[in-house]
């Protein structure tokens, strides 16, 4: 799914499709955030240099192993992105901001095809 999102983002950038660009970038960022190691991750499990008092220092010290997400995890993240946009669109509509509501609904529609099994 991630490869499809990235490929479609490239195409949207070339075509200058602002709504698609925003939706796809947001979904990819949410996936990247979900893969990130939590802030309370123990420092002794990070790669580092044992010669400097066990500190995480040296080449690659800032690189923590990322979590592996399953296709179900990715699907859940995209579902959440769609749900958040739909709820925000409803709130904007209640506030009389139909322009913003319509934009968020359009972004949700960009992401909806990724929930289909073939994508």
Secondary structure by P-SEA (a helix, b strand, c coil): caaaaaaaaaaaaaacaaaaaaaaaaaaaaaaaaacccccccccccccccccccccccccccccbbbbbcaaaaaaaaaaaaaaaaaaaaaaaaacaaaaaaaaaaaaaaacccccccc
